[in-house]
Amino acid sequence: MFLEHAEQIRDELAEEIRLFCEKAGVRKIVIGISGGKDSSVAAALSARALGGENVYGIMLPDGEQKDIDDSVRVCTALGIRAFTVNIGAMHRSLLDAVEEAWAAEPEAFFGSARERESNINVGPRLRMTTLRYLAQSLGAFLCGTGNLSESYVGYCTKDGDTSCDFNPLGKLTSKEVVELGLAIPELPRDLVQKAPADGLSGHTDEERLGVTYQQIHDLIRFGSSGDPSADEIIRRKHRASAHKRSLPTVLASRTFLLEGHEFHED
């Protein structure tokens, strides 16, 4: 059903990007290019909206990236400006600094920064810091690349890939992003259909999630994947990741509010 309207949705999203930028007086877009379907499709929509010459595709390998050639192919195919910033040295410096602090206070910390699951999220956060730096330097908007399937189960990094100025894919499931990508003739089809991987853990997204993107799509769109155990995994991840899909919770003292310290918006 979605595929029947893919070209129309493609054109409407490109127009929405153009209008969003025009309203703010912004004429450039910065986007991180991983070589996967999400960043490829988002970059293609951005190029259609503002022209490839106004889109900056930033490749952000963490040391060595085995599929960096895929990222280069995306930029070349779309005619966007391509730049590479290797975050490997930044990542190592951060881990070294934390290890040094832990060594000075061994009783206050435990484990090693390099062995903890949280280290996997360092890469996305350093990438976003770099993208924000470049976007502000260029007077550009930062385009997000996360899709609905990822955000629904919390497969995203808070203050990392969740941070952007706009996101044209946030209402589309992973399956729908593929369908949309296939309606963009300038994109290499093999990259649109490439198995998603985080590029950090050495595993595909589906291996880490324990469910498939098809199952997530089916639960979101039809209420069930057809597999009760998969449904439970998806729903459990959705509940546990609610904090990633909202602004920070602002806490207030009841006494403070009773004293009349309210904010009156015009």
Buried (B, 14 or more C-beta within 10 A) or exposed (E): EEBEEBEEBBEEBBEBBBEBBEEEEBBBBBBBBBBBBBBBBBBBBBBBBBBBEBBBBBBBBBEEBEBBEBBBBBBEBBEBBBEBBBBBEBBEEBBEEBBEEBEEEEEEBEEEBEEEEEBEBBBBBBBBBBBBEBBEEBEBBBBBBBBBBBBBBBBBBBEBBBBBBBBBBBEBBBBBBBBBBBBBEEBBEEBBEBEBBBBBEEEEBBEBBEBBBBBBBBBBEEEEBEBEEBBEBBEEBBEEBEEBBEEEEEEEEEEEEEEEEEEEEE
